[in-house]
Amino acid sequence: VKQISKGGSKSSKLKAGLFDMYSLNASFLDKHHDRSNNDDTSSMVDLEGMIESLDTYVESVTDKDDLRRMRGLVAGLVAQMDKAAPFVTEPDQLRAYLILLVSPIMRTAPKEHEALVMSIFRLPEASRELLLQWIESDVPSNVFKNGLVRQLIGHLDKHIEFQKWTGQAVTLCQLLSRLHDMVKGRLSSTEFYTEVPAKFSPQQLKHLYLRWRAASSSGSGANNSPEFSLFKYPFLLSADTKRRFMKIEDQEIQHNMFAQNLFTGNVPIFKLDVRREHILQDTIDSILKRRRKDLKMPLRVSFIGEEGLDAGGVRKEFFQLLSAELFNPDFGMFREIGKTRSLWFNNTVGSIMDIEDVSQTDEYKIVGVIMGLAIYNDTLLDVQFPLAMYQLLLNRFPKTPTIEDFQHFDPETAKQLSYILEMQNAEELESLELYFSITQESFGQVKEVPICQGGMDIAVTMDNRDKYVENYIRFSMIDSCQDKKDGLLEGFRYLISEDLAALKLFLPDELELVLVGTPELDFSSLKENAEYEGGYDANHKTVKRFWKIVNEFTYSQKQAFLKFVTGVPRAPVGGLKTIKFKLQRAGPDSNQLPTSYTCFNTLLLPDYASAEKLKDRLLLGIENCEGFGLQ
């Protein structure tokens, strides 16, 4: 490769070898690998060495004519491999496909790279499966992400952007699906997102979505249609795109209700009048009196005794106040899981809300309805749940949770349980004096609860420790709260039906983004879309100081700032660029603390005389005050 880049007498021969399938099959072999071993589980290719060498080669080719000749050689090589594909049955014939698939050379020839992908699906099934096995075991993670996944997404983006729904698009989706399955838990699902649908106009997105839904409901082969490949492979769609699809579906339902009420004189909205000091009681009373279809109408909230129209800000404040009361562990419906601060169903017995003729299961049904209302009305809740909650809402809750599931649920306890399973010394285990029971706290009282019949008298031993861990996990996630889980899910489904086509597209962690937002806080995006009022503008010295200060905040300070201004410490799905943040001048320099209107994402900031004073006042305001709603 070095000789190719330098030229010379051997250059043409080396080029011929590099761009010939049979020579490429014998190139870049790992010299440390035992080639006498007939084990096919490894490709025996030094991929890192190959990538380093060919990176050097590609960077050395700068002349336009040389680049054109190189692409011509690549095209010839891909054509040769495509023709040979159906007859490739031996591992020694297959290495060229692996090498070329992740080769830096293919960055210069995206069209040929896509053609290579098509040829892979012309390989005999056994050869194709072996190639995929090599990709999973041999390709370094950085190359997997940047040299393979993102390049394949780039090919797919062109099909989506120009709406070229062909068999090639389906093939790309199929390969990406296999790659996605390979790296679950090792590579973020966001790496597989295509962002092209985000550029679609609302009309384009609505047209595509409604056509897919109609084809799916009629059974007319939507899953086999290239046009609807994105919906068959939903891991390719970002959470924000899925949220937009859900919004389309919500609007369709609301439009139908509006049409039904057009001639009756009824206003098709869910009007909710509440008292601040009795917000939970008034909300529950109103939910219990309404029909299901009433709850699906657009929500309009008013605080009794206060003026102001709900253009979205009052509704937002309503959910902030409701979240603070309903999801407070002291209220008793939910408990914190260890040190995670995530909430799970409390193991209390009996009614908590103390509402006449409402059982405990029905209380959790009401909570499910409120969570559905928040999603239905595109408003974030200030609450933190484990991934298991979103698996529950999507009907994907594990029937028999494993230690891996429990690691997401309660990492600290999962580590302790894993330690028990790994113990080698029986005396060490017995010294812990463990029994088939669990310690739980409720309303300040600590009690020991059996996790199986007679568990308080069954000691944990080397022989039964597997059963102990299994029972411990099942009790924590299922048995201690089954009725409550069922009640909450029933309430959620009462509003967000499992028949909603858009809901089926979501992964659990994506539904979490829709309900409570994302922890990723990109303040540059917040600044980019900021608006200024009261004499401030982007070039004002106080504004410049403000952005410098908040950009230097720690992550926890940024969360606190965001909660101070918007009411929640997380960004909406889609990121901070979706927030309409306003910075308003609140008079000249003074000792007053900044204040905020969380309803309108507005910070009222005095024109402080120095950066030091601005930072001091801002942090003090964030730490000791709360934003003011619409008064």
C-alpha positions in Angstrom: 0.0 0.0 0.0 2.8 2.4 0.8 4.4 1.5 -2.6 1.1 2.3 -4.3 1.0 5.8 -2.7 4.6 6.4 -3.7 4.3 5.0 -7.2 7.3 3.2 -8.7 7.8 0.0 -10.6 5.7 -2.2 -8.3 2.8 0.2 -8.1 0.7 -1.1 -11.0 1.1 -4.7 -9.8 0.0 -3.8 -6.3 -2.9 -1.8 -7.6 -4.0 -4.8 -9.6 -3.7 -7.0 -6.4 -5.6 -4.5 -4.3 -8.5 -4.3 -6.8 -8.8 -7.9 -7.6 -11.2 -10.1 -5.6 -9.0 -13.2 -5.5 -5.9 -11.3 -4.5 -7.8 -9.3 -1.9 -9.0 -12.6 -0.3 -5.4 -13.4 0.5 -4.5 -9.9 1.7 -4.3 -8.4 5.2 -4.2 -11.7 6.9 -3.4 -11.6 10.6 0.2 -13.0 10.8 -0.4 -14.0 14.4 -3.3 -16.2 13.6 -2.9 -20.0 13.3 -3.9 -20.6 9.7 -3.6 -24.4 10.1 -6.7 -24.2 12.4 -9.8 -24.8 10.3 -12.0 -22.8 12.7 -14.1 -20.4 10.6 -15.4 -18.4 13.5 -12.6 -15.8 12.8 -12.0 -14.1 9.5 -8.2 -14.2 10.2 -8.1 -10.7 8.7 -6.1 -7.9 10.4 -8.8 -5.3 10.0 -7.2 -2.6 12.1 -4.0 -3.0 10.1 -5.9 -3.0 6.9 -7.8 0.2 7.8 -4.6 2.0 8.9 -2.8 1.1 5.7 -5.7 1.9 3.3 -6.4 5.2 5.2 -2.8 6.2 4.3 -3.4 5.2 0.7 -6.7 7.0 0.4 -5.3 10.2 1.9 -2.4 10.0 -0.6 -4.7 10.1 -3.6 -5.5 13.8 -4.0 -5.4 14.3 -7.8 -8.8 14.3 -9.3 -7.8 12.1 -12.2 -6.3 9.6 -9.8 -9.5 9.6 -7.7 -11.6 9.0 -10.8 -9.3 6.1 -11.8 -9.5 4.6 -8.3 -13.3 4.8 -8.3 -13.2 3.0 -11.6 -11.1 0.3 -10.2 -13.4 0.0 -7.2 -16.4 -0.3 -9.6 -14.7 -3.1 -11.5 -13.9 -4.9 -8.3 -17.5 -4.7 -7.0 -18.8 -5.9 -10.3 -16.4 -8.9 -10.2 -17.6 -9.7 -6.6 -21.3 -9.3 -7.5 -20.9 -11.7 -10.3 -19.1 -14.3 -8.1 -21.4 -13.9 -5.1 -23.8 -16.8 -5.8 -20.8 -19.2 -6.0 -18.9 -18.1 -2.9 -19.1 -21.1 -0.6 -15.6 -21.2 1.1 -14.3 -18.8 3.8 -11.2 -18.2 1.7 -13.5 -16.7 -1.0 -15.4 -14.6 1.5 -12.8 -12.4 3.1 -12.8 -9.9 0.3 -16.4 -9.0 1.1 -15.5 -8.2 4.7 -12.4 -6.2 3.8 -14.1 -4.1 1.2 -17.3 -3.6 3.2 -15.4 -1.7 5.9 -12.5 -0.4 3.8 -11.6 3.3 3.8 -11.5 3.1 0.0 -15.3 2.8 -0.1 -15.6 6.3 1.4 -14.7 7.6 -2.0 -17.2 5.4 -3.8 -20.6 5.4 -1.9 -22.5 4.2 -5.0 -20.2 1.2 -5.3 -20.4 0.5 -1.5 -24.2 0.3 -1.8 -23.8 -2.1 -4.8 -21.5 -4.2 -2.6 -24.2 -4.4 0.0 -26.6 -5.7 -2.6 -24.1 -8.4 -3.7 -23.8 -9.6 -0.1 -27.5 -10.6 -0.3 -26.7 -12.6 -3.4 -24.3 -14.8 -1.4 -25.5 -18.3 -0.4 -27.2 -18.1 2.9 -24.5 -20.0 4.8 -21.8 -17.7 3.4 -23.8 -14.6 4.2 -24.4 -15.8 7.8 -20.6 -16.5 8.2 -19.9 -13.0 6.9 -22.3 -11.5 9.5 -20.7 -13.6 12.2 -17.3 -12.1 11.2 -18.7 -8.6 11.3 -20.0 -9.2 14.8 -16.8 -10.7 16.2 -14.0 -9.1 14.2 -15.0 -5.6 13.3 -13.8 -3.0 16.0 -16.6 -1.0 17.5 -15.5 2.4 16.1 -15.3 0.9 12.6 -18.6 -0.8 13.1 -20.2 2.5 14.0 -18.5 4.9 11.6 -17.3 2.7 8.8 -20.3 0.6 8.5 -23.5 1.7 10.3 -23.3 5.4 9.5 -22.2 4.6 5.9 -25.2 2.3 5.4 -27.5 5.0 7.0 -26.1 7.5 4.5 -27.1 5.2 1.6 -30.6 4.8 3.1 -31.0 8.5 3.6 -30.7 9.1 -0.1 -33.5 6.7 -0.8 -35.7 8.3 1.9 -34.9 11.9 0.9 -35.7 11.3 -2.8 -38.5 8.9 -1.9 -36.9 6.2 -4.0 -38.7 3.3 -2.4 -37.0 0.3 -4.1 -35.8 -3.2 -3.3 -32.4 -1.7 -2.5 -33.9 0.4 0.3 -35.4 -2.9 1.7 -32.0 -4.6 1.5 -30.3 -1.8 3.3 -33.0 -2.0 6.1 -32.5 -5.7 6.4 -28.8 -5.5 6.8 -29.1 -2.6 9.3 -31.6 -4.7 11.2 -29.1 -7.5 11.6 -26.4 -5.1 12.7 -28.8 -3.5 15.2 -29.6 -6.9 16.7 -25.8 -7.7 17.0 -25.0 -4.7 19.1 -27.9 -4.3 21.5 -26.6 -2.9 24.7 -23.2 -2.2 23.2 -24.0 0.6 20.7 -26.6 3.3 21.3 -29.8 2.8 19.3 -29.5 6.5 18.2 -26.5 5.5 16.0 -29.1 3.8 13.7 -31.4 6.8 13.4 -32.0 8.3 10.0 -32.8 12.0 10.4 -34.2 12.6 7.0 -37.8 12.3 8.1 -37.2 15.2 10.4 -36.8 17.3 7.3 -40.2 16.3 5.9 -42.9 18.8 6.0 -45.9 18.0 8.3 -47.9 17.3 5.2 -45.3 14.8 3.8 -45.0 13.1 7.1 -48.8 12.9 7.5 -49.3 11.5 4.0 -46.7 8.8 4.4 -47.9 7.8 7.9 -51.6 7.7 7.1 -51.0 5.6 4.0 -48.9 3.1 6.0 -51.6 2.9 8.7 -54.3 2.4 6.1 -52.3 -0.3 4.4 -51.5 -2.0 7.7 -55.1 -2.1 8.9 -56.4 -3.4 5.6 -53.8 -6.2 5.5 -52.7 -5.1 2.0 -49.1 -6.1 2.4 -47.7 -3.0 4.0 -44.9 -5.0 5.7 -43.7 -6.2 2.3 -43.8 -2.8 0.6 -40.5 -0.9 0.1 -42.4 2.3 0.6 -43.2 1.4 4.2 -39.8 -0.1 5.1 -39.2 2.6 7.8 -42.2 1.4 9.7 -41.2 -2.3 9.5 -37.8 -1.3 10.9 -38.8 1.3 13.5 -35.3 1.3 15.1 -34.3 3.6 12.2 -36.7 6.3 13.3 -35.8 8.8 16.0 -37.9 9.2 19.1 -38.9 12.7 17.9 -40.1 11.3 14.5 -42.2 8.7 16.3 -43.6 11.4 18.5 -44.6 13.4 15.4 -46.3 10.3 14.1 -48.1 9.9 17.4 -49.2 13.5 17.2 -50.6 13.0 13.7 -52.6 10.1 15.1 -53.8 12.2 18.1 -54.8 15.0 15.7 -56.8 12.6 13.5 -58.7 11.4 16.6 -59.4 14.9 17.7 -60.4 16.0 14.2 -63.0 13.2 14.1 -64.3 14.3 17.5 -64.5 17.9 16.3 -66.5 16.8 13.3 -68.9 14.8 15.5 -69.5 17.9 17.7 -69.7 20.4 14.9 -73.5 20.3 14.7 -74.2 19.7 18.4 -72.7 23.0 19.6 -70.4 21.2 22.0 -66.9 22.6 22.2 -64.5 19.7 21.5 -62.0 20.4 24.4 -61.4 18.8 27.8 -61.8 21.8 30.1 -60.2 21.3 33.5 -60.8 23.9 36.3 -58.7 23.3 39.4 -57.8 25.0 42.6 -54.0 25.3 43.2 -54.4 24.1 46.8 -56.5 21.1 45.8 -55.0 20.4 42.4 -54.9 16.6 42.8 -58.4 16.2 44.3 -59.9 18.5 41.6 -58.1 16.6 38.8 -59.3 13.2 40.0 -62.9 14.4 40.4 -62.9 15.7 36.9 -61.3 12.6 35.4 -63.9 10.4 37.2 -66.8 12.4 35.8 -65.6 12.4 32.2 -66.2 10.0 29.4 -63.2 8.3 27.7 -63.7 10.3 24.5 -63.8 13.6 26.5 -60.3 12.9 27.9 -59.0 12.5 24.3 -60.0 16.1 23.4 -57.3 18.9 23.7 -56.8 19.8 27.3 -57.4 23.4 28.5 -56.6 24.1 32.1 -57.6 27.1 34.3 -56.7 27.8 37.9 -59.9 28.9 39.7 -59.7 32.6 40.7 -56.9 33.4 38.3 -57.1 35.1 34.9 -55.4 33.9 31.8 -56.0 31.8 28.7 -54.3 28.4 28.4 -52.2 28.6 25.3 -50.0 25.8 26.6 -48.3 27.5 29.4 -51.0 27.0 32.0 -51.3 23.3 31.0 -47.5 22.9 31.5 -47.6 24.4 34.9 -50.6 22.2 35.8 -48.6 19.1 35.1 -45.6 20.5 37.0 -47.6 21.0 40.1 -49.5 17.7 39.7 -46.2 15.8 39.3 -44.7 17.3 42.4 -47.6 16.1 44.5 -48.5 12.8 42.8 -45.0 11.4 42.5 -43.6 12.6 45.8 -42.5 9.5 47.7 -44.0 11.0 50.9 -47.4 10.9 49.2 -47.1 7.1 49.3 -48.0 5.8 45.8 -44.4 5.3 44.7 -41.1 4.6 46.5 -37.6 5.5 45.5 -35.4 2.5 44.3 -32.2 2.5 46.2 -29.9 5.4 45.3 -31.2 5.7 41.7 -34.1 8.1 42.8 -36.2 6.3 40.2 -39.7 5.6 41.4 -41.5 2.3 41.5 -44.8 1.1 43.0 -45.0 1.3 46.8 -45.9 -1.9 48.6 -48.5 -0.2 50.7 -51.8 -1.9 51.4 -55.1 0.0 51.3 -56.3 3.3 49.8 -53.8 6.2 49.6 -56.0 9.0 48.0 -58.9 8.3 50.4 -61.5 8.7 47.7 -65.0 7.2 48.3 -65.7 4.1 46.2 -62.2 4.1 44.6 -60.0 1.1 45.2 -56.3 1.1 45.4 -56.1 -0.4 41.9 -58.4 2.3 40.6 -56.1 4.9 42.2 -53.2 3.6 40.1 -55.6 3.6 37.1 -56.0 7.3 37.6 -52.2 7.8 37.7 -52.1 5.9 34.3 -54.7 8.2 32.9 -52.7 11.3 34.0 -49.6 9.9 32.4 -51.6 9.3 29.2 -53.0 12.9 29.4 -49.4 14.2 29.5 -48.3 12.3 26.4 -51.6 13.0 24.6 -51.1 16.8 25.2 -47.4 16.8 24.5 -46.3 17.9 28.0 -43.4 16.6 30.0 -43.8 15.2 33.6 -41.1 15.9 36.2 -40.6 12.3 37.3 -38.0 9.5 37.0 -39.0 5.9 36.4 -36.8 2.9 35.6 -36.8 1.4 32.2 -39.3 -1.3 33.5 -42.1 1.3 33.7 -41.8 2.0 29.9 -41.6 -1.7 29.2 -44.9 -2.0 31.1 -46.6 0.8 29.2 -45.6 -0.9 25.9 -46.7 -4.3 27.0 -43.1 -5.5 26.9 -42.5 -6.1 30.5 -40.4 -9.3 31.0 -42.4 -12.2 32.3 -39.4 -13.6 34.1 -37.0 -10.7 34.8 -33.3 -11.6 34.7 -30.3 -10.2 36.6 -29.6 -8.1 33.4 -33.2 -6.6 33.7 -32.6 -5.9 37.4 -29.3 -4.0 36.6 -31.5 -1.4 34.8 -34.0 -1.4 37.7 -31.7 -1.3 40.8 -28.0 -1.3 39.8 -26.7 -1.2 43.4 -28.8 -4.2 44.5 -28.1 -6.1 41.3 -24.4 -5.8 42.0 -24.9 -7.3 45.4 -27.0 -10.2 44.0 -24.3 -10.8 41.3 -21.7 -11.0 44.1 -23.8 -13.6 45.9 -24.0 -15.7 42.7 -20.2 -15.5 42.2 -19.2 -16.5 45.7 -16.9 -19.5 45.9 -16.9 -20.0 49.7 -20.0 -21.4 51.4 -18.9 -20.1 54.8 -18.7 -16.6 53.4 -22.3 -16.8 52.1 -23.6 -18.3 55.3 -21.9 -15.5 57.3 -24.2 -13.0 55.6 -27.2 -14.7 57.4 -29.5 -14.1 54.4 -33.1 -15.5 54.2 -35.7 -15.6 51.5 -36.9 -12.2 52.5 -36.5 -8.6 51.6 -36.2 -5.4 53.6 -38.6 -2.6 52.6 -39.4 0.8 53.9 -42.8 2.4 53.8 -43.8 5.7 55.5 -40.7 5.6 57.6 -41.3 2.0 58.8 -38.8 -0.7 57.9 -40.1 -4.2 57.7 -38.9 -7.7 56.5 -41.2 -9.3 53.9 -40.9 -12.9 52.6 -40.2 -13.4 48.9 -41.7 -16.9 48.9 -43.9 -18.9 51.1 -42.2 -19.5 54.4 -39.3 -17.4 53.2 -38.5 -15.9 56.6 -37.3 -19.3 57.7 -35.4 -20.4 54.6 -31.7 -19.6 54.8 -29.8 -18.8 51.6 -27.2 -21.4 50.8 -24.9 -22.3 47.8 -27.5 -24.8 46.7 -30.5 -22.4 46.6 -28.9 -19.0 45.9 -30.0 -19.0 42.3 -33.6 -19.4 43.4 -33.1 -16.7 46.0 -31.9 -14.2 43.4 -34.7 -15.2 41.0 -37.3 -14.7 43.7 -35.8 -11.5 44.9 -35.9 -10.0 41.5 -39.4 -11.2 40.8 -40.8 -10.0 44.1 -39.2 -6.5 43.7 -40.4 -6.0 40.1 -43.6 -8.0 40.0 -45.1 -9.8 43.0 -45.0 -6.9 45.4 -47.0 -4.7 43.1 -48.9 -6.7 40.5 -52.3 -5.2 41.1 -50.9 -1.7 41.0 -49.0 -2.3 37.8 -52.2 -3.7 36.2 -54.2 -0.7 37.4 -51.7 1.9 36.0 -51.5 0.1 32.7 -55.2 -0.1 32.4 -55.5 3.7 33.0 -52.7 4.4 30.5 -54.4 2.2 27.9 -57.7 3.9 28.6 -56.3 7.0 26.9 -53.3 5.7 24.9 -54.8 2.6 23.3 -52.4 -0.3 22.4 -54.2 -0.2 19.0 -52.5 3.1 18.2 -50.2 2.3 15.4 -47.6 4.9 16.4 -47.2 3.5 19.9 -46.0 0.2 18.5 -43.0 2.0 16.9 -41.5 3.0 20.2 -38.7 1.3 22.1 -39.1 1.7 25.9 -36.3 4.2 26.3 -37.8 6.3 23.5 -41.2 6.4 25.2 -39.3 7.6 28.3 -38.1 10.6 26.2 -41.6 11.4 25.2 -43.0 11.3 28.8 -40.1 12.9 30.8 -37.6 14.2 28.2 -34.0 13.6 27.5 -31.1 14.2 30.0 -28.9 15.5 27.1 -28.6 19.3 27.6 -27.0 21.0 24.6 -27.1 24.7 25.7 -25.7 25.8 22.4 -29.0 24.8 20.8 -30.9 26.7 23.5 -28.8 29.8 22.8 -29.3 29.4 19.0 -33.1 29.7 19.3 -33.3 32.1 22.2 -35.3 35.3 22.0 -34.7 38.6 23.8 -37.0 41.2 25.3 -37.1 44.3 27.4 -34.0 45.9 25.9 -31.8 42.8 25.6 -30.4 41.4 22.4 -27.8 38.8 21.4 -25.0 41.4 21.5 -25.9 42.9 24.9 -23.0 42.6 27.4 -25.2 41.1 30.0 -26.6 38.5 27.6 -23.0 37.6 26.5 -22.0 37.2 30.2 -25.1 35.1 30.8 -24.4 32.6 28.1 -20.7 32.3 29.1 -21.8 31.6 32.7 -24.5 29.0 32.0 -22.2 27.2 29.5 -19.7 26.8 32.2 -22.2 25.3 34.7 -21.8 21.8 35.9 -24.3 19.3 34.6 -26.3 19.4 37.8 -26.4 23.2 37.7 -27.6 23.1 34.1 -30.4 20.7 35.2 -31.3 23.1 38.1 -31.3 26.1 35.7 -33.5 24.2 33.2 -36.0 23.3 36.0 -36.0 26.9 37.2 -36.9 28.2 33.7 -39.0 25.4 32.2 -40.3 23.5 35.2 -38.5 20.2 34.3 -34.7 19.4 34.5 -34.7 17.6 31.2 -35.0 18.6 27.6 -38.0 17.6 25.4 -37.6 14.8 22.9 -35.7 16.5 20.1 -33.5 18.4 22.4 -33.2 22.0 23.7 -33.5 23.3 20.2 -37.3 22.7 20.5 -37.7 25.0 23.5 -38.6 28.7 22.8 -36.5 30.2 25.5 -36.8 34.0 26.3 -34.4 36.2 28.2 -36.1 39.3 29.4 -34.5 42.4 31.0 -35.9 42.9 34.5 -34.7 46.4 35.2 -31.3 47.9 35.9 -28.6 46.6 38.2 -30.0 45.6 41.6 -29.7 43.0 44.3 -32.9 41.3 43.3 -32.7 37.6 42.3 -33.7 36.5 38.8 -37.2 35.1 38.4 -38.9 33.0 35.8 -42.2 32.3 34.1 -42.0 28.5 33.6 -45.2 28.7 31.6 -43.4 30.5 28.9 -39.8 29.4 29.4 -38.9 33.0 30.3 -36.1 34.1 32.5 -36.4 37.7 33.9 -32.8 38.8 34.5 -31.8 42.2 35.9 -29.0 44.0 34.1 -26.3 43.2 36.7 -23.2 45.4 36.7 -20.7 42.5 36.6 -20.3 38.9 35.5 -19.5 37.9 39.1 -22.7 39.4 40.4 -24.7 37.9 37.6 -23.4 34.4 38.4 -23.9 34.8 42.2 -27.4 36.1 41.8 -28.4 33.5 39.2 -27.1 30.5 41.2 -28.7 31.8 44.4 -32.0 32.2 42.5 -31.8 28.7 41.1 -31.0 27.1 44.4 -33.5 29.0 46.6 -36.4 30.0 44.4 -39.0 28.4 42.1 -40.3 29.8 38.8 -43.5 31.7 38.9 -46.4 30.5 36.8 -49.2 32.5 35.2 -50.5 34.7 38.1 
